[in-house]
């Protein structure tokens, strides 16, 4: 009778602690749960399943989250209830211990119980996190056998698991078997159909199938935050920046409020396009709507302004922050380095260290890049070794890539080759490209061929390798070897990317390719280019025809080819349309050639205009006949 009374008393206490529902948050502390646990042992009531099960639930609850204690109690229960199995498995998954969740699930299959519509979504989520497609397929087979194949939440979990594992066809098969996909019956965010559609969209985006993702999105009559975020982020992550921003604008026009995740994707898309006016509008939107600019959004703003060519705005955002975290310091250091302002970047690095912040691996990538863009070889080498000796940071492939790039840009080709050959890991294609590019710039054909050979063996689809190799031979006048490289490209169906430059004007991006005559202002543009040519001649400019990497016979043909480079067309458009006093900002997909660099310096002086060019490696600020890179790039 005493044990029964004690059991009833403890049962009541545990029920009150749990509010009689495993879905509600307990109002007890871990200390109080430990007291209840102790009481159950003293009164010999622990062996009652309802008591031990509730103790498991209390320890496993997110508010207490002592999963090891919960598991130790679970292991002492002679026959755990299915509720207890689910509690432990679910907690393992939520605590990112999915491997243990799947191991326990395997034990469940040997128990008197079968998994239910709570167990199955949990373990499928665990499979998705582990990319465990083999285990996921086995669980899929099991759930079909035990009758959960048409359960809405189980189907949603299957779709999510297959999508995360890259099995988009399998996800689609499950999706197509779902009933009631017309969305009419959806009335809450927990509706399994909505989760499934979102999982499919996310899966299609991750696999690069934008058309299928857009098709599903267009079919949906009801969309939630996750739907919009999956589309906007999916486009941005796949470098489809225009589509990402268009969808962001549609979302706003429909009166929907973007989440921080949406704004992060929108800012990243703006940075990808270097569309400064759009970035400033989003910044204004953030301020007007009371968004805190002290975390990831602040970092993204600094990165956005840096990549859009307005390093001054990036510095203003950074300086206005009352509390600067490591990510903010790193973002501005990377931005300054990108703009060739290495001294300022290194000054901030030392200021950050003096403020008591410890740089991480990413910070040092920014520092090394800053040194690389400024040709500061000795400083770069010192920081490379400081990273390990002072801060205990083991150099990664990215750090070696920065160091090799620094050496190659400065002409230390032999030393770069020795570093590559003695790296503790295999060099990647970026490192071989740096060595090939440096060899091409400094006319070291032997090492250039050595780098190209390794690059072609590692990544034969790399277009830039063939282009640099061809250009290196062309600059040396080895036209027979140029023909061999181009014949190789034809056999492998590899085509060179054409030079392309974009310039923003009144919120619109105008794109030009080399020799472009498709723009509606073509007549004005080419008239301005003729004017530019005459003024350049008056300034004594002699075209550097060694940069013409095609087999033209006469100098006139070579000069004409140079004059039609895409950035010159974009500059002419900017001189016509961008108000005096405002910088002309241009983004180019390829490296600026030597002649265009010289010409842009002269144009900035002739017309009294600041011209900011972002090529595929850095920013160039041209003003009064001088470039911020000091002719090192």
N, C-alpha and C positions, 0 to 999 in steps of 0.2 A: 504493500500500500504506500510505503514511504517513497519507493522508486517511482510509482505511478504519479504521486503528487508532485514529486520533483520534475518528472517528465512534463506534466501538464503546465507547471509553472515556467519551466525553461522554454517549452513550446510557445507559450504566450509571449514571453520576452523576445524570442527570436522572430515571431510573426510581427510583433510591433516594430522591431528594428527594420524589418523588410517591408513594412506596410502591406504585408500579405501579397506582394507582387514583385517578381524578379525584375520588372521593368522600371521600378521606382528606386530613387536614390536613397540609401540608408541614412538615418539621422544619427548614427553612432560613429564613434571614432575607432581607430584600430585598437587602442587601449581597451575600450569597452567591449569590442569583439573578443579580444584576448581573455577578458574576464568571463564572458559567456562561455568561451571555449573551456576555460579552466573549471567553471561550474559544471559543465557537462561531464567532465572527467571525474570530478569529485562525487557527483551524484549518480555516476554510472549510467548516464542517459545518452552518452555519445554514440553508443551502438544503435540507437534508434535512427532509422534512415532519414526521417523528416528533420531531426535535429542536425545530424552531420551534413545533410544536403543544404540546410539553411546556413550553416557555418561556412561551407564551401562558397555559397553565393555571396555572403558578406565579405569574405576575404578577397574574392575575385572581382567584386564590384569596382568600377573605375575610380570611385571616390577614395577607396582604400588601396586597391590594386596590389595586394601582396600575393602575387600569383604562386610563389614558391610555397607559402603557407597553405594556400588553397589546395595545391597539388598534394602536399603531404597529408592533409586531411582526407582528400579524395582517395589516396592510395590505401588508407586505413579502413575505408568503408567496404564491408564484405561484398555487398551487391549494390553498387551505386545506381541511383535512379537515372533515367535518361536525361532528366533535368540537370543533374550534376555533370554528366558527360558533356552536355551542351554548354554548360557554364564554363567548364575548363577549356574545352576546344575553342569556344568563341573568344575567351580571354587571351588564349595564346595567339590567335590570329590578330586581334586588336592590338596586342603588344608586340607585333612584328616578330613573333616566334612561330612562324608558320610551319617550320620543319617539325617542331614538337607537336603542333596541332595535328599534322598528318599522321605522325607516329601514334598518337593517342586514338585517332580515328580508326587506325588499323586494329587497335586493341578493342575498340567498340564493336567491330564486326565479329569478334569472337565472344561477345557478351550475349545475354538473353535478349538484348534490344536491337532494333533496326534503326538506322538514322532517320530523322524526320525532316520536315520542311524548315526547321531551324538549323539542324546540323549541316545539311547539304550546302546551302548558300555559304556557310562559314568556311567549310573545307575547300569549296571551289574558289572562294576569295583568296585563301591561302595558296592554292595552286597558281593563281594568277600572279601573286606577289613573288613566288619562287620561279615563275616561268616554267612550272612543272606540267608541261603539256601531256606527258605520258600518264602521270597520276590523274590529271584532269579528265583524260579520256576514259580511264578505268572507272572513275567515279561516275562519269556520264553513263557508262554501260550499266553500272550498279543501280543508279536511280531510275533508269528505264525499267529494270527488272522488278523493282519494288513499288512501281506505280507513281513516280513523281515526274514523269516525262512531260506532263501538261501543266504542272504547277507554275503559276506565273512568276513567282519569286525565284524559283529554282531555274527556270528558263532564263530569266534576266541574269542570274549569276553565271550560268553557262556562257551566255553571250559575252559577258564581261571577261570571263576567264580566257575564252578563245581569242578575243580581241587583244588582250594584253600579251598573249603568247604568240601573236602574229598569225594565228590561224583564222584569217578573216572569212575564208570560204566555209569553214565549219560553223563559225558564228552566224553567217548568213543562213545556213541550213536550219539552225535552231530558230532563228528569227522568222523565217518563212513559215515555220510550222505553228507559230503562235496564233492564237485566235484573237479577235477583237482588236486588230491593229489600227482601226479607223479613228481611234483617239476620242470618240464621242463620249465614252463612258468615263474618261479620265476626270477626276475631281480632286486629286490631291497629289502632292509631290512624291508620295510614297508609292504611287501606283506603279506596279511592276512593268507595265508596257512602256511608260515614259523612260524608266531606267534602261530598258532594253534598247529603245531607239537611240538613246544617248550613247550607250555602249557601242552600238553599231557605227554611229557617226564617228566616235572617237577611234574605233578600230580602222575604219576606212581612211581617216586622216593620217593615222600612224603608218599605214601602208602606202600612202601617197595617192590613193584613189579619190581625188577631190570631187570628181563628177558624181560618183555614187554617194558620197557624203552629202553633197549639195542636193542631190535628188531626194534623199531621205528627208533632209531638212525642209525642203519645199513641200513635201507631202504632209508634214506635221501641222495639225491645226492648233495644238497646244505645245508651247515650248517653255522650258524653265531656264534658270541661270546657267545650269550645266550645259544645256543645249547650245546656247549662244556662245558660251566660253569655249566649248569643244570646237565649234566652227571657226571662231575668230583666232583662237590659239593654234588650231590645226593649220590654217592658212599661213599664219606667221612663222610657225616652226618649219614649214616647208618652203620658206622664202617667197611665198605668194602674198607679198605685202599689200599690193593694191587691193586684192580681194578681201584681205583681212580688214583693211580700213573702210572699205565700202560697206561691209557687213556691220562694222562698228557704228557707222553713220546711220544705217537702217535701224539698228537697235535703238539708238538715241531718238530717232525720228518717231519711233513707235511709242515713245514715252517710257521705255524701260530704263531702270537705273543700273549702270554697270557696276560690277563688283570690283574689288581691288585686283582680282585675277584678270578680269577683262581689261582693265586699264594698263596692267603690266604688258599684256599682249599688244595692245594698241600702241603704247610707247615704243615697244620693240619693233613693230612694223614701221613706225615713223622713222626710227633710226635706220632701218634697212633701206628705206627710200631716200633718206636725207631730206625729208620734206619739213623744213624748219617751221613754216607757218602753221602746219597741222600740229606739230609738237608744241608750239606756243599756245595754241588754242586748247589742247588737252591740259597743259599746265594751268592755264586760266580756269578751266573747268574744275580741276582738282582743288584749287584755292577757293573758288566760289562755293563749292559744295562741302567745304569743311574737311576735306581729306587730310589726314595727318601726313606730313611730308618728312618723316623721320626714320623710315625703314626702307623696305624694298623699293617703294615708289620714288623715294629720294635718290636712291642709287640709279634707278632707271632714268630719272630726269637728267642726272649728270651724264650718264652714258648717251642718252638721246641727243642732248645739246652738243656733246663732244663729236658724235658721229655726223651731226648735221652741220658741222663746221663753225658753230658758235661757242668756242671755248670760253669766251667771256661770260656767256649765260651759264655755262656749266660751273664756272668759278663762283658766280653769284649765288647759285643754289647751294653750293658747298659752304660758302662763307656764311650764309644766312642760318645754317643749322646750329642750334644751341648745343646739341650733343652729337658729336661725330663718331660714328662707329667704324670699325675696321673696313667694312664694305664700302663706306662712303670715301674714306681716304684712298682705298685701292682704286675706286672708279675714277677719281680725279687724277691720280698719278698716271693711270693708263691713258686717260684722255689727253693730258698734257704731253705725254710721250708721243702719242699719235700725231700731235700737232708740231712735233719737233722742238717742244719747249722742255728739253731734258733738264736744264739747270733748275727750272721751277719745280719740275716733278721730283727731282732729288732733294731739293730744299724741303718740300712737303713731306717726303719720306722721313727725313731726319727730324722734322717737327713732330710727326706722328710718333716716332720712337721716343722722343723726349717727353711726349704726353703720357707715356706709360703703356702704349699699345704695342703688342708684339706682332710684327708682320707675319703673314702666312705665305703659303706657296704661291697663291695667286698674286699677292702684292709683289713678290719678287719677279713674277712674269712681267708685270707692269714696269718695274724698275729696269729690267734687262732690255725690254723693248724700247724704253726711253733712251737708254744708252746706244742701242742699235741704230735708232733713227737719227742720232746725232753724231755717230761715228766715234763715240767715247769708248774706245777699246779697253784702255787700262782700267777705267772706272767699272766697265761692265764685267771685266774679269775679276776685279776685286769683289764686286757684289755677288758674283756667281759663287765664289769660294766662301764669302762671309755667310751666305745662306746656310751652309753646312756647319762651318766652324763655330759661328756665334749663336745660331738659332736652332741647330740640329735638324734642319729641313733637308731631307734627302732629295737631290735633284731628280725631277721626273723627265719624261721624254720631252715635255713642253719646254722645260728649262734648258735642256740641251739644244733644243731647236732654236731658242732665242739666242743662246751663246754662239752657235754655229752661224746663225743669220748675222749677228754682230760682226763676226770675223770675216764673213764673206763680203758684206757690204763695204768693209774697210779695206778689202783687198788681201787679207791674210788667208789666202786660199789653201796653201800647204798646211798651215796650222789647223784650219777648219777640218781638212781631210784627216789629219792625225787625231783630232778630237773624236770624229765620227768613228774611226777605226778602233778607238779605245773606250768607247761608251760601254757601260755595263748592261745595256739593253740594245736590241736591234733598232737601227734608225728607221724612221717612217718615211713616207714619200715626201712630206713637207721638208724634212732635213735634206734629202737628196735634191729636192728642187732648189733649196737655198744654195747648195754647193754648185749646182749647174748654173743657176742665175749669176752667182758671183764669178764663176769661170767665164761665162759669156761676157759679163761687164768688163772683166780685166783680161780678156783674150787669152785665157789659159785653156787651150783646146784639149790638151792631154787629160787634165783633171775633169774638164767638162764632159768628155767622152766617158770617162770612168764613172761619173755620177749618172749620166744618161743610161749607161748599161745597167746599173743597179736599179734605176728607177723603172726602166722598161720591164725588167725581170719581175719586179715587185708589183707594179701597177701599170700594165701595158695600155690601159684605157686613159691614162693621164694626158690630156690634150696639151697642157702647158709644156710637157717634156719635149714633145716633137717640135713645138713652136720655138722654144728656146734653142734647141739643138740646131734647127734649121737657121735661125737667126744668127747663131754663133758662126756657123759655116759661111753664111751670106756676108757677114761683116768682114770675114777674112778672105772673101772672094773665092771660096771653095764651092763653086756652083755645081760641080758634079756631085758633091756630097749633099748639097741642098736638094738636088733632084732625087737622090736615093732616099732621103728622109721623107720627101713628099710622096714618093712612090709607096713607101711603107705606110704612110697615112692613108693613102687611097686603098691599099689592100685591106687595111684594118677598118676602113670606113670611118676614119677620124677626121673631123672638120674643125678648122680653126675658128674660134669665136671672133666675130667682127668687133672692131673697136666701137664702143657705144658710150655716149655722154648724155647726161640728163641735167636740166636746169629747171628750177621752179620759178614760176612767175604768176602772181595773183592766184595762188592756191592750186595751180595746175602744173603738172610735170610735162616738160617738153623734151622728147628724146630724139637724138640724132646719131646716125651711124656714119662711118667714113664715106664722104662723097654724097651725102644725103641731099636729095632735092625734092622730098615729099612734103615738106612743111608748107603751110599756107603762106608763110612769109618768105619763101625761098628767094624771090627776086630781091627783096630788101636785104636779106642775109648775105647773098653773094655780092651785092653791091658794096656792102660794108666790108666784106672780105677783100675785095679789090682795093678799097681805101686803105685797109690795114696793110696790105702788101706794099703799096706805094710808100706809106709812112715808114714801114720797116726798112725799105731800101734807103730812104733818106737818112735813117739812123745808122746806116752802114751794116745792116744785118746780112750775113752771107749764110744761106741755108746749109745745114750739115747733112749733106746727101749720103754720108756713110750710114745714116740711120734708115735709109730706104732699103728694105730687105727683100726687094724683088729685083729680078734681073732686067732692069731698064738699061737701054744703051746710052741715051742722052741725058744731060743734066736737067734739061727743061722738063722732061717727063718725071724725073725724080723729084724736082722741086714742086711740080703740080701735085704729085702724090702726097707730099708732106703738107701742102696747103689745105688738102681736103680731109685731114685728120678730124675726127669727130669733135674733139675739144675746141678746135678753132671755129667750127661752125657754131658750137654752143656759146663761145665767147662773143662772136659777132651778134648772135641773137641777144645776148645779155647787154651788149653795148647799145643796142637799139631800144630795148624794152625796160631794163632795170634803171630806176631813177638814180641820177648822179648822187653820190653820197652814201648809197647803199652798196654793200659788197656784191659782186657777181659770184654766186656759189655754183660750182659744177661738180658732178660726180662722174667719174670714168671707171669702166670695168677693167681696164688694163693699165699697166704701168705707163706713165707719161714718158714719151721719148725725149732724147736730149734736145732735139731741135725745137719741139713744142715748148719745152721748159724755157729755153732761151727766148723764144718768141713771146711767151706769156710775160716774162719779166719785162721785156721792152714795151709791150702793150700797156702794162700797168703804169709805166712811166709816161708813155706818149699820151694816153687818155686820162691820166690822173685818177685811175680807178683801182680799188682793191679787188683782187680776183682770188678766190679760195677754191682750190681744186683738191678733191679727194680721189686719189687713184686706188689701185687695188692693195696698196700697202700703207699709205699714210696721207696726211694733209700737207698741202703746199699753200702758204699764204704769200701771194705776190703783191708787193706794194712799192711804189717809187723805184722800180727797176731791180728790186731785190726779192729773193725768196727766203722764207723762214728756214728752209732746209739747208741754206748756205751751200747749195749745189751738191749736197750729199744725200742721195736717196736710192 
